[in-house]
């Protein structure tokens, strides 16, 4: 993303979901989640790791952070 206006809009979108998601997620992961419509942690309980890894900016570390937060809240069925 080279257009500064697009980058600013993407960062604003990421900031809008940052408070609802666990700390430690990178900006690229936050942008990817926000762009895909993931705005609450509970939404991730119904999504496979494979599907999340297809999002540009999401890697194994982001998946681990999300899954650990879901486990801590008792919302992850394994």
C-alpha positions as CSV (number, residue, x, y, z in Angstrom):
1,X,0.0,0.0,0.0
2,X,1.9,3.1,-1.2
3,X,-0.9,5.7,-1.2
4,X,-0.6,7.7,2.0
5,X,-4.3,8.3,2.1
6,X,-5.1,4.6,1.9
7,X,-2.5,3.8,4.5
8,X,-4.0,6.4,6.9
9,X,-7.5,5.0,6.3
10,X,-6.3,1.5,6.9
11,X,-4.5,2.6,10.1
12,X,-7.6,4.3,11.3
13,X,-9.6,1.2,10.7
14,X,-7.1,-0.9,12.6
15,X,-7.2,1.6,15.5
16,X,-11.0,1.2,15.6
17,X,-10.7,-2.5,16.6
18,X,-7.4,-2.4,18.6
19,X,-9.2,-1.9,22.0
20,X,-11.5,-4.9,21.3
21,X,-8.7,-7.3,20.5
22,X,-5.9,-8.6,22.7
23,X,-2.7,-6.6,23.1
24,X,0.4,-7.6,21.1
25,X,-1.1,-7.8,17.7
26,X,0.9,-6.1,14.9
27,X,-0.5,-3.2,12.9
28,X,-0.6,-5.4,9.7
29,X,-2.7,-8.0,11.6
30,X,-5.0,-5.4,13.1
31,X,-5.5,-3.9,9.6
32,X,-6.2,-7.3,8.1
33,X,-8.7,-8.2,10.8
34,X,-10.5,-4.9,10.6
35,X,-10.7,-5.0,6.8
36,X,-12.1,-8.5,7.0
37,X,-14.8,-7.4,9.4
38,X,-13.4,-8.9,12.6
39,X,-14.2,-6.3,15.3
40,X,-14.7,-8.5,18.4
41,X,-12.6,-11.3,19.9
42,X,-15.5,-13.7,20.1
43,X,-15.8,-13.7,16.3
44,X,-12.5,-15.6,16.0
45,X,-13.9,-18.6,17.8
46,X,-15.8,-19.5,14.7
47,X,-12.9,-19.0,12.2
48,X,-10.3,-21.6,11.3
49,X,-6.6,-20.8,11.6
50,X,-6.3,-21.6,7.9
51,X,-8.8,-18.9,7.0
52,X,-7.1,-16.3,9.2
53,X,-3.7,-17.1,7.7
54,X,-5.0,-16.3,4.3
55,X,-5.4,-12.7,5.4
56,X,-2.5,-10.5,4.3
57,X,-0.6,-9.4,7.4
58,X,-1.7,-12.3,9.6
59,X,0.9,-14.8,10.7
60,X,1.3,-17.5,13.3
61,X,2.1,-15.0,16.1
62,X,-1.2,-13.2,15.6
63,X,-3.1,-16.6,15.5
64,X,-1.3,-17.6,18.8
65,X,-2.3,-14.3,20.5
66,X,-5.9,-14.6,19.4
67,X,-6.2,-18.3,20.4
68,X,-4.6,-17.6,23.8
69,X,-7.0,-14.8,24.5
70,X,-10.0,-17.0,23.6
71,X,-8.7,-19.8,25.8
72,X,-8.3,-17.4,28.7
73,X,-11.9,-16.3,28.3
74,X,-13.2,-19.8,27.9
75,X,-14.4,-19.2,24.4
76,X,-12.3,-21.6,22.5
77,X,-13.5,-25.1,21.9
78,X,-10.7,-27.4,21.0
